Amino acid sequence: MSGPRYDAVLPPCDAPAALSKIQQRFASKEGRFWNSDLQIVNFERIHEVAFRPWAESTIPRRFCSGRALISDGVWRRLDYSIIEDSGMISASWGVEWCVVGLDRNWANSPRCKMARP
């Protein structure tokens, strides 16, 4: 029995499609769950932190970091990963992200550490 076969073909950290997904999901989460109108209005210093930092047979991930300008005027650290086969019905890549100081449900605590490799 063989396992999944990964291609390890993922977009770069600064891919507009990845950053757009983060912007949209951040605004949706803030509005839906926290009754907030905060949005990400800009990105800077986007860079790769690691690519496939674990064993070769694990799901390929590109770990990225940078800064996000939030609509409250504050630049905050953004940590995220682009993950193979984690999009809609595993048909494409997906994104998991965390904005330091706005991880209100502590899913990646402390200070988004769990969003990094």
Residue pairs with C-beta under 8 A, 6 or more apart in sequence:
3 57
4 59
4 85
6 59
6 60
6 84
6 85
7 60
7 84
8 52
8 60
8 84
9 84
10 51
10 60
10 61
10 62
10 82
10 83
10 84
10 93
11 17
11 18
11 62
11 82
11 93
12 48
12 62
13 46
13 47
13 48
13 62
13 64
13 66
13 82
14 43
14 46
15 82
18 80
18 82
18 95
19 43
19 46
21 94
21 95
22 40
22 68
22 78
22 80
22 95
22 97
23 39
23 40
25 95
25 97
26 38
26 39
26 40
26 68
26 97
26 99
26 102
27 38
27 39
27 40
30 36
30 37
30 38
30 39
30 102
31 37
33 104
33 105
34 104
37 71
38 70
38 71
38 72
38 102
39 70
39 71
40 68
40 69
40 70
40 71
40 78
40 99
41 69
41 70
41 71
42 68
42 69
43 66
43 67
43 68
43 69
43 78
44 66
44 67
44 69
44 75
45 65
45 66
45 67
46 64
46 65
46 66
47 64
47 65
47 66
48 62
48 63
48 64
49 63
49 64
49 65
49 79
49 116
49 117
50 62
50 63
50 117
51 60
51 61
51 62
51 63
52 58
52 60
52 61
52 62
53 61
53 63
53 117
54 117
59 83
59 84
59 85
59 86
60 83
60 84
61 81
61 82
61 83
61 84
61 117
62 81
62 82
63 79
63 80
63 81
63 116
63 117
64 79
64 80
64 81
64 82
65 77
65 78
65 79
65 80
65 116
66 77
66 78
67 75
67 76
67 77
67 78
68 75
68 76
68 77
68 78
68 99
69 75
70 76
70 99
70 102
74 101
76 99
76 100
76 101
76 102
77 99
77 100
77 111
77 112
78 97
78 98
78 99
78 100
79 97
79 98
79 100
79 108
79 112
79 115
79 116
80 95
80 96
80 97
80 98
80 115
81 95
81 96
81 97
81 115
82 93
82 94
82 95
83 93
83 94
83 95
83 96
84 93
85 91
85 92
85 93
85 94
86 93
86 94
86 96
87 93
87 94
88 94
96 115
97 115
98 107
98 108
98 112
98 114
98 115
99 112
100 111
100 112
101 111
103 109
103 111
103 112
107 114
108 114
108 115
